[in-house]
Amino acid sequence: MDSIVEAHGIGGQQDLPISLDLMVAGAVAALVVSFTVLAVAWRSPRFDAATSGRPAPRWLDRAVTSVPFRLLLRLFGFAIFAFAAVAAILGKDTSTNPALGIFYVLLWVVVPLSSVLLGPVWKAISPVRSINWVFAKLSGSDPETGVFDYPARLGYWPAALGLYAFVWIELVYPQPTELASVRLWCAAYVGLMLLGGALFGNGFYERADPFEVFSSLLGRLSVWSMREGRLVVRSPLANLDSVEVRPGLIAVLGVLFGSTAYDSFRESSAWVKFIQSSDVSGTVLTNLGLLAYVLAATGIFAIGSVLTGVEDVRRWELPDRFAHSIVPIVVGYLIAHYLRYSFEVGQQTLIFASDPLGTGQNLLGTGDWKVNYGLSERPKLLSNLKVGAVVIGHVLGVVAAHDRAIRLLPRRHQITGQLSLLVAMVTFTAGGLYLLFAA
């Protein structure tokens, strides 16, 4: 599966309908115009997670909240987990092992983006939640509660560290498709999650499981939500307003956005030449590069939030209060950066999954399938999809930030206070588009 380690994007400036500079200028203009329109026409908060939305049809609510449906999802998730574990442990250490595609494509791209449509997918199928439930029932305890209460001050920080560990093995580790390393990473993840679940109960997964936090954050952009045990349908941005503000939220989104930006940058000829010509170890430089991009993404947004100057809220609480507005931006860049990669490598994974042990079997009947390279063969279409995803993500981010700002800021400061956030959004837009295409 060589394409797992090759560039995630395809196409460049030559595939854009206009020059890169004009395209970036147009995207920035779209953000500024959106902000201007919001400043004039949107003077009071419109998103309220506590009251927005309407109940889903009764039959649908009963179906998705039923025990058999939830059990079916748990079994589905555990079946994939068991399949990947067998392939990783007993299969051959080659690039055709489907465990690699499940790890890098299904877990990192397909599940989070599916959550945008369906809600928090990983929470519904999480194998570590399922194992924790079994252990709790066998010991006669409640999986919802643990030995201790989860420390509120930790917030999402464990999830941020877990996400950083994932992007590190994907983007920095010299052999990301080395099966032994992926096995070790997954074993550490499962072990830590089961220990955390035993100590703190299921609340631990909501805050500390990197994949559940990732999936659930993107799931806030779906139209589905649960309120008082009922399935609710509401607008994605109203649902986004329900993101729980906890310490470390900005760090989680900083890792997601910054690592994606670095992934584009590391493919640039300038960075490759610099590493090859430098006297400093390439491993050291790539580690510093990833860390720098994550810190830069987090710092730019944090500073833009702090400078809003709210009078009755401590300034350093503001980055987490506004961090939900980065979620649409993360979705936009995930689509732009991983669309072609997940489409093609996802097909390869399904083909390889028919022979998980590398013995020439065709268990799923997919072994003879051919990969559809339709997106690679249409670079102009792919480039347009990239630009559209990035611009739409930023515009939605501006809307979410504006609605939160007019709820937090004093009336006299509602417009001028947002200018620093607008500058941060413009920086993300221009820098992100240049990284996507100039590389």
C-alpha positions in Angstrom: 0.0 0.0 0.0 2.6 2.5 -1.1 0.0 5.2 -1.5 -0.4 5.4 2.3 3.0 7.1 2.5 2.8 9.2 -0.6 1.3 12.7 -1.0 -2.3 12.8 0.3 -3.2 15.5 -2.3 -2.9 15.7 -6.0 -2.9 18.6 -8.4 -1.3 21.9 -8.2 -1.6 25.5 -9.3 -1.8 24.5 -12.9 -5.1 22.7 -12.2 -6.8 25.8 -10.8 -9.3 27.7 -13.1 -7.5 30.9 -12.1 -4.1 31.8 -10.7 -3.3 30.8 -7.1 -3.0 34.5 -6.0 -6.4 35.4 -7.4 -8.0 32.3 -5.9 -6.6 33.2 -2.4 -7.6 36.8 -2.8 -11.1 35.7 -3.8 -11.3 33.3 -0.8 -10.2 36.1 1.6 -12.7 38.4 0.0 -15.5 35.9 0.6 -14.6 35.8 4.3 -14.5 39.6 4.6 -17.8 40.0 2.8 -19.4 37.3 5.0 -18.2 39.1 8.1 -19.5 42.4 6.8 -22.9 41.0 6.1 -23.1 39.3 9.5 -22.1 42.5 11.2 -25.0 44.3 9.6 -27.7 41.7 9.6 -26.9 39.4 12.5 -27.1 41.5 15.7 -28.4 38.9 18.2 -27.5 35.2 18.9 -29.4 32.7 16.9 -27.9 29.4 18.0 -29.0 27.9 21.3 -28.1 24.3 21.9 -30.5 24.1 24.8 -33.7 25.0 22.8 -33.0 24.7 19.1 -34.2 21.9 16.9 -37.3 19.7 16.8 -37.8 16.1 17.8 -37.1 13.5 15.1 -40.0 11.3 13.9 -41.0 9.0 16.7 -40.3 5.8 14.7 -36.8 7.0 13.9 -36.1 8.0 17.5 -37.3 4.6 18.8 -35.1 2.8 16.2 -31.8 4.6 16.9 -32.2 4.6 20.7 -33.3 0.9 20.8 -31.1 -1.6 22.5 -30.9 -4.0 19.5 -29.7 -1.1 17.2 -27.1 0.0 19.6 -25.9 -3.5 20.2 -25.7 -4.0 16.4 -23.5 -1.0 16.1 -21.3 -2.3 18.9 -20.9 -5.7 17.2 -20.1 -4.0 13.9 -17.4 -1.9 15.5 -15.9 -4.8 17.4 -16.0 -7.0 14.3 -13.8 -4.5 12.4 -11.5 -4.2 15.4 -11.1 -8.0 15.6 -10.6 -8.3 11.9 -7.9 -5.6 12.0 -6.2 -7.2 15.0 -6.1 -10.6 13.3 -4.6 -9.1 10.2 -2.1 -7.0 12.2 -1.0 -9.9 14.4 -1.2 -12.9 12.0 -0.9 -11.2 8.6 2.3 -10.5 6.7 4.3 -7.3 7.3 3.8 -5.9 3.9 2.1 -2.8 2.4 -0.9 -4.9 1.4 -1.9 -5.7 5.0 -5.4 -4.2 5.4 -4.7 -3.3 9.0 -2.7 -0.3 7.7 -5.6 1.0 5.6 -8.0 0.5 8.5 -5.7 2.5 10.8 -4.8 5.4 8.5 -7.9 5.7 6.3 -11.0 4.2 8.1 -10.1 5.4 11.6 -8.5 8.8 10.7 -10.6 9.9 7.7 -13.7 7.9 7.0 -15.1 7.6 10.6 -14.7 11.4 11.4 -16.1 12.5 8.1 -19.0 10.0 8.4 -19.7 11.7 11.7 -20.5 14.9 9.9 -23.4 13.1 8.3 -24.5 10.6 10.9 -23.4 12.1 14.3 -20.6 10.7 16.6 -19.9 7.4 14.8 -16.9 6.4 16.9 -18.9 6.7 20.1 -21.5 4.3 18.7 -19.0 1.7 17.5 -16.0 2.1 19.8 -14.5 -1.3 20.6 -12.8 0.0 23.7 -16.2 1.1 25.0 -17.5 -2.3 24.2 -14.7 -4.1 26.0 -15.0 -1.8 29.0 -18.8 -2.6 29.1 -18.1 -6.4 29.1 -15.4 -6.0 31.9 -17.8 -3.9 34.0 -20.7 -6.3 33.7 -18.4 -9.3 34.5 -17.2 -7.5 37.7 -20.7 -6.3 38.6 -19.9 -2.6 38.2 -21.5 0.2 36.2 -19.5 1.1 33.0 -20.7 4.7 33.4 -18.9 5.2 36.6 -15.4 4.4 37.7 -13.3 4.3 40.8 -12.6 8.0 40.6 -14.2 11.1 39.1 -12.5 12.4 36.0 -10.5 15.5 37.0 -12.3 18.5 35.3 -9.0 20.4 34.9 -7.7 17.7 32.5 -10.6 18.4 30.1 -9.6 17.4 26.6 -5.9 17.5 27.1 -5.4 13.6 27.1 -7.3 13.5 23.7 -5.0 16.3 22.3 -1.9 14.3 23.3 -3.4 11.1 21.8 -4.2 12.9 18.5 -0.7 14.3 18.4 0.7 10.8 18.9 -1.3 9.6 15.9 -0.2 12.4 13.6 3.4 11.9 14.8 3.4 8.2 13.7 1.7 9.2 10.4 3.8 12.2 9.5 7.1 12.0 11.5 7.9 8.4 12.2 10.3 7.2 9.5 8.4 4.0 8.8 4.7 4.7 9.2 3.7 1.6 7.4 5.9 -0.7 9.5 3.3 -3.1 10.9 5.2 -3.7 14.2 5.0 0.1 15.0 1.3 0.3 14.2 0.7 -2.8 16.4 2.5 -1.2 19.3 0.7 2.1 18.9 -2.7 0.4 18.8 -1.8 -1.8 21.8 -0.8 1.3 23.8 -4.0 3.0 22.8 -6.3 0.1 23.8 -4.4 -0.4 27.0 -4.6 3.2 28.1 -8.3 3.5 27.1 -9.3 0.4 29.1 -7.3 1.6 32.1 -9.0 5.0 31.8 -12.4 3.5 31.5 -11.9 1.3 34.6 -10.7 4.3 36.6 -13.1 7.0 35.4 -16.0 5.3 33.6 -17.4 6.1 30.2 -16.9 9.9 30.9 -13.2 9.2 30.3 -13.9 8.3 26.6 -15.9 11.5 26.0 -12.9 13.6 27.1 -9.8 11.5 26.6 -10.3 9.0 23.7 -8.6 10.9 20.8 -10.8 9.2 18.2 -14.0 9.7 20.1 -13.3 13.3 20.7 -12.4 13.8 17.1 -15.4 12.0 15.8 -17.8 13.7 18.3 -16.5 17.2 17.5 -17.2 16.7 13.8 -20.5 15.0 14.6 -21.6 18.4 16.0 -21.8 19.5 12.4 -24.4 16.9 11.7 -28.2 17.6 11.9 -28.6 14.9 14.6 -28.3 15.4 18.3 -29.6 13.9 21.5 -31.4 16.0 24.1 -33.0 14.6 27.2 -32.8 11.1 25.7 -34.6 12.1 22.5 -33.2 12.3 19.0 -33.4 15.9 17.8 -33.0 17.4 14.3 -31.5 20.9 14.0 -29.3 23.0 11.8 -25.6 22.0 11.8 -24.4 25.3 13.2 -27.0 25.2 16.0 -25.7 21.7 16.8 -22.2 23.0 16.7 -23.1 25.5 19.5 -23.5 22.5 21.8 -19.8 21.7 21.8 -18.9 21.4 25.5 -16.3 23.9 26.5 -13.5 22.2 28.5 -9.8 22.8 29.0 -7.8 21.6 26.1 -10.4 22.1 23.4 -8.3 24.6 21.5 -5.4 22.2 21.7 -7.4 19.3 20.1 -8.4 21.5 17.2 -4.9 23.0 17.0 -3.5 19.5 16.5 -6.0 18.6 13.9 -5.6 21.8 11.9 -1.9 22.3 12.4 -1.0 18.7 11.5 -3.0 18.8 8.3 -1.2 22.1 7.3 2.1 20.5 8.1 1.2 17.4 6.0 0.8 19.8 3.0 4.0 21.7 3.8 6.2 18.6 4.2 5.4 17.6 0.6 6.8 20.9 -0.8 10.0 20.9 -2.7 11.5 23.7 -0.5 11.1 21.6 2.7 12.4 18.4 1.1 15.4 20.2 -0.3 16.0 21.9 3.1 16.0 18.6 4.9 18.3 17.0 2.4 20.8 19.8 2.6 20.7 20.5 6.3 23.4 19.2 8.7 20.6 18.6 11.3 19.0 15.2 11.4 15.9 14.9 9.3 14.1 13.2 12.2 14.8 16.2 14.4 13.6 18.6 11.7 10.4 16.8 10.9 9.6 16.6 14.7 10.2 20.3 15.0 8.2 21.0 11.8 5.1 19.2 13.1 5.4 20.8 16.5 5.8 24.3 15.0 2.7 24.0 12.8 0.6 22.7 15.7 1.8 25.5 18.0 1.4 28.1 15.2 -2.2 27.0 14.5 -3.1 26.9 18.1 -1.3 30.2 18.9 -2.8 32.2 16.0 -6.3 31.3 17.0 -5.7 31.7 20.7 -4.2 35.2 20.2 -7.1 36.2 18.0 -9.6 35.0 20.6 -7.8 36.6 23.6 -7.6 40.0 21.8 -11.4 40.1 21.5 -11.2 41.8 24.9 -14.3 40.6 26.7 -14.7 42.4 30.0 -16.5 39.8 32.2 -14.7 36.6 31.1 -11.1 35.8 31.8 -9.2 36.3 28.5 -7.4 33.0 28.5 -10.7 31.2 28.7 -11.8 32.7 25.4 -9.8 30.3 23.0 -11.8 27.3 24.3 -15.0 29.4 24.2 -14.4 30.2 20.5 -12.7 26.9 19.5 -15.9 25.3 18.2 -15.7 27.7 15.2 -12.6 25.8 14.0 -14.5 22.6 13.6 -16.0 23.6 10.1 -12.5 24.7 9.1 -11.0 21.3 10.1 -13.7 19.5 8.1 -13.0 21.6 5.1 -9.3 20.8 5.2 -9.9 17.2 5.9 -12.0 17.0 2.7 -9.5 19.0 0.7 -6.4 17.2 1.9 -7.7 13.6 2.2 -10.4 13.3 -0.4 -8.4 11.6 -3.2 -6.3 9.7 -0.7 -9.2 8.2 1.2 -11.1 7.5 -2.0 -8.3 5.5 -3.6 -6.5 4.0 -0.6 -9.9 3.1 0.9 -10.6 1.0 -2.2 -7.2 -0.6 -2.0 -7.9 -1.5 1.7 -11.2 -3.1 0.7 -9.4 -5.1 -2.0 -6.6 -6.2 0.4 -9.1 -7.0 3.2 -10.3 -10.0 1.1 -6.9 -11.6 1.9 -6.1 -10.4 5.4 -3.3 -13.0 6.1 -1.7 -12.7 2.7 -2.3 -16.3 1.7 -4.0 -15.7 -1.6 -7.6 -15.9 -0.3 -10.6 -13.9 -1.5 -12.8 -14.0 1.6 -14.9 -11.0 0.8 -15.0 -11.4 -3.0 -13.3 -8.0 -3.4 -9.8 -9.3 -4.2 -10.3 -9.0 -8.0 -11.7 -5.4 -7.8 -9.8 -2.6 -9.5 -9.2 0.8 -8.0 -11.2 3.7 -9.5 -8.8 6.6 -10.1 -11.5 8.9 -11.2 -10.4 11.8 -9.0 -6.7 11.5 -9.9 -7.8 11.6 -13.6 -9.7 14.8 -13.0 -7.3 17.1 -11.3 -9.2 20.3 -12.2 -12.4 18.9 -10.6 -10.4 17.8 -7.6 -8.8 21.3 -7.2 -12.2 22.9 -7.4 -13.5 20.6 -4.7 -10.6 21.4 -2.5 -11.1 25.2 -2.8 -14.8 24.8 -2.3 -14.4 22.7 0.9 -11.8 25.2 2.3 -13.8 28.3 1.6 -17.1 26.9 2.8 -15.4 25.6 6.0 -14.0 29.1 6.7 -17.3 30.9 6.0 -19.1 28.5 8.4 -16.4 29.1 10.9 -16.9 32.9 10.7 -20.6 32.5 11.2 -20.1 30.3 14.3 -17.6 32.7 15.8 -19.8 35.7 15.1 -22.8 34.1 16.8 -20.7 33.2 19.9 -19.0 36.7 19.9 -22.3 38.6 20.0 -23.3 36.5 22.9 -20.1 37.1 24.8 -19.0 40.6 23.9 -20.5 43.9 25.2 -22.7 45.5 22.6 -20.4 48.4 22.0 -17.6 45.9 21.3 -19.4 43.3 19.3 -18.0 44.3 15.9 -14.6 45.7 16.6 -13.9 42.9 19.1 -14.2 40.3 16.3 -11.5 41.9 14.1 -8.7 39.9 15.7 -10.6 36.7 15.1 -11.3 37.7 11.5 -7.5 38.3 11.0 -6.9 34.8 12.4 -9.5 33.3 10.0 -8.0 35.2 7.0 -4.5 33.9 8.0 -5.8 30.3 8.1 -7.5 30.7 4.7 -4.6 32.3 2.8 -2.0 30.1 4.4 -4.0 26.9 4.1 -4.7 27.4 0.4 -1.1 28.2 -0.4 0.0 25.1 1.4 -2.5 22.9 -0.5 -1.6 24.1 -3.9 1.9 25.7 -3.8 3.4 22.5 -2.5 
